[in-house]
Amino acid sequence: MAGSVHMRADGHLVWVTLDHPGKFNAMSRAMWKALKSVFESIQHDAAARCVVVQGVGGHFCAGGDIAEYPSFRFDPEQLQQFHENEVWGGLQAMLDCDVPIVAQIAGNCMGAGVEIASCCDLRLAGVSARFGAPIARLGFPMAPREAALVAQAVGSTTARAMLLAAEVFDAQHMRERDFLTRLLPDAQLAAEVHALAQRVASLAPQAARLNKQTIRALNWPPAPVEYAQAAIKSIAKVMPDTTPIGLSSAYRYASSAEHREGIAAFLGKRPPDF
């Protein structure tokens, strides 16, 4: 099963649910495409006043569906297509959405889960939630725009620990770093999210949309693409070849032995040999 992204409207509330049974709602390629479609639809829904993003089965999102990776990740062009069109397409649709977005974070919130949560305006989590992006164990870096998005949301220090040391943090740490709006007992999370969403939906919807547009117009925080462009230039210096400096520079590692070993080790359920 490739997983799915469900959308359900309840009056002025819209519930977006990440659903990938047996994989803690890890994002498949089909789910990234669906995420884009869902949020583009919400953006044009005049009745929508608040969106809640949640996962099923007691987890938010455990990252990407690694079982799919061998079919495309080792080719630079396919890898670029995946990150720049599919993944970023879904994230950009969330960032472009003028309707307030609330994240209901339970259980695992890793990699892609942190990225999706970073696109939300208000983030509520249960105390047992765990956060990280331990992709260093898989032999590949976070794509530049995604890394910029996460660093803006979680802070440089936490982002460095996630990416360089594969550290996983508890919800209390993320609340202290101001990533979370509210930290709640697990049993109260769903009810508190629903109450907050109803409160947001009861307020002036035009004002909410205009506030989100103003925040983007003020470039607050700076657009991820600006940070990404600087990162791409640095990557080109580290991995020089005849390819012109551009987005393709960020994906030169695709066919590297390290990348292949990280994916193979995970799928083979063994420690990687870097």
C-alpha positions, 0 to 999 in steps of 0.5 A: 500500500502506498499510503494516502492523505485524506481530507475531511471537511466539518463545517469550517474545519478541515481535517487532513490525515496522513495514513500509511498503515504499518509505517507510522505514516511515512510519506510515500511519493503518492502521499506527497503528490496528494498533500499538494493536491489537498492543500491547493484545494483548501486554498480555494475553499472559501468555507475553510477557516482552519486546517488540522493536520494529523496522523493515524495510529498514534503517530504523526509521520515517521519520515519518508517511505524508504522502501521506495528509495532504491527505485529512484534515489540513486539517479541524480535527475530522478532524485532532484525531481523527487525533492524539488517537485514532489516533496517541495510541491507538497510543502510549498502548497502548505506554505502558500495556504492562507487558511490557518494550519494546526498540527496535531503531533503524536508519537513519531515526528521524524524527517518528513514529519518535521518538515510538514509540521514546520509548515503549520502555524500552530503546533500542539504535541503530546508529551510522548511525541519524538522529533528528529531527522536522523537521515545521516544514518541513511547516507544522505543529506536533507535537501537544501530548501527542506533543511532551510525550512526545518532550521527556521522552525526548530532553530539552528542548534536543534537542526544541527543536532538532528542532521549532524548527530542524528539526535532525537528530541522529546516534546519538552525539548521542542517546546523549550525551543519554541517549536511547539505552541503547546505541550499536552498530556497525550490523552488530552491532545485531540480534544485540545486541538479540536478546541483550538481549531474551533476557536480559530474558525470562530474568528474573522476568516478574512483577517486570518488569510490577510495575516498569513499573506502579510507574514509572507510579504514581510518575508518572516521568516526569510523564504527557504529558497534564499537560504537554499541558494547559498547552500547550493553554492557551497555544495558545488564547491565541496562536490565539484564537477562540470555541472553548472551551479544550480539545484542539480549541484545539491543532488550529485551525491545520488549515485555515491557508495555512501548513499547506496550503503545507507539505504541498503543497510536500513532495508537490510536491517543492519548497521551501515558501514560508512 
